[in-house]
Amino acid sequence: MLTTAQSSIPAPAPTDIRLTELRLGTCARVVSVAAADAATPVELGRRLAELGFLPGEAVRIVARGLMARAPIAVRIGTGTFALRLFEAACIRVCPEQPA
């Protein structure tokens, strides 16, 4: 039996993860785009934003390459893009809970 105090506790907010960590077919929302490390070019964030990787946009991985270092196919909006893993690592997403 739940008391009023227990039922008013909000569910924990899902944490954001790198796009590379998202499971195949799982829907998520872009949280941020930032350099994954110091070796990542500064222009990469701007290029990803121009492709549509902006905070709040829905995204999903539709395919992964056969090799461990192979690119991934990502669907955002009406477009599908192949991203190298270092590019996808720059994108932080929040997985959406299934309805």
C-alpha positions in Angstrom: 0.0 0.0 0.0 1.4 3.4 -1.0 1.1 6.4 1.2 0.7 9.9 -0.1 4.4 10.7 0.7 5.6 7.6 -1.3 3.5 8.3 -4.4 4.7 11.9 -4.7 8.3 10.9 -5.0 9.3 11.5 -8.7 10.9 8.8 -10.7 14.6 9.2 -11.1 15.5 11.1 -14.3 17.2 9.0 -16.9 20.9 9.8 -17.4 22.4 10.8 -20.6 24.8 8.6 -22.5 27.0 8.8 -25.6 25.2 8.0 -28.8 27.7 5.1 -29.3 26.3 3.5 -26.2 22.7 3.6 -27.4 21.2 0.2 -28.3 20.2 -0.6 -31.9 16.6 0.6 -32.5 16.2 2.5 -29.2 14.7 6.0 -29.5 16.5 8.9 -27.7 16.7 12.7 -27.6 19.8 14.6 -28.2 21.0 16.4 -25.1 24.2 18.0 -26.2 27.0 17.9 -28.8 30.5 18.5 -27.6 34.0 17.3 -28.2 34.6 13.9 -26.7 38.3 14.7 -26.0 41.0 17.3 -26.8 41.9 15.6 -30.1 38.4 16.1 -31.5 38.3 19.0 -34.0 36.3 22.0 -32.9 34.5 22.2 -36.3 33.0 18.8 -35.7 30.3 20.1 -33.3 29.2 22.7 -35.9 29.1 20.1 -38.7 26.9 17.8 -36.5 24.6 20.7 -35.7 24.3 21.5 -39.4 23.2 17.9 -40.0 20.5 18.3 -37.4 22.0 16.9 -34.2 20.5 19.6 -32.0 19.3 19.4 -28.4 15.7 17.9 -28.3 15.9 16.2 -31.6 14.8 12.5 -31.8 17.5 10.1 -32.8 17.9 6.3 -33.2 20.6 4.0 -34.4 19.3 2.0 -37.4 22.4 -0.1 -38.2 25.8 -0.9 -37.0 28.8 -2.0 -39.1 30.0 -5.6 -38.8 33.4 -4.7 -37.4 34.0 -3.1 -34.0 35.3 0.1 -35.5 32.8 0.4 -38.3 30.5 3.4 -38.7 26.9 3.4 -37.4 23.8 4.5 -39.3 21.8 7.1 -37.4 18.3 8.4 -38.2 17.5 11.9 -37.1 14.5 13.7 -38.5 13.9 12.6 -42.1 17.6 11.9 -42.7 19.8 8.9 -42.2 23.6 9.5 -41.7 26.6 7.3 -41.3 28.7 8.5 -38.4 32.2 7.4 -37.5 32.4 6.3 -33.8 34.5 9.3 -32.8 31.8 11.6 -34.3 28.9 9.7 -32.5 30.9 9.8 -29.2 30.5 13.6 -29.3 26.7 13.4 -29.2 25.0 12.9 -25.7 21.5 11.5 -25.8 18.8 10.6 -23.3 17.1 7.3 -24.1 13.3 7.5 -24.2 11.2 5.2 -22.1 8.9 2.9 -24.1 5.2 3.8 -23.7 
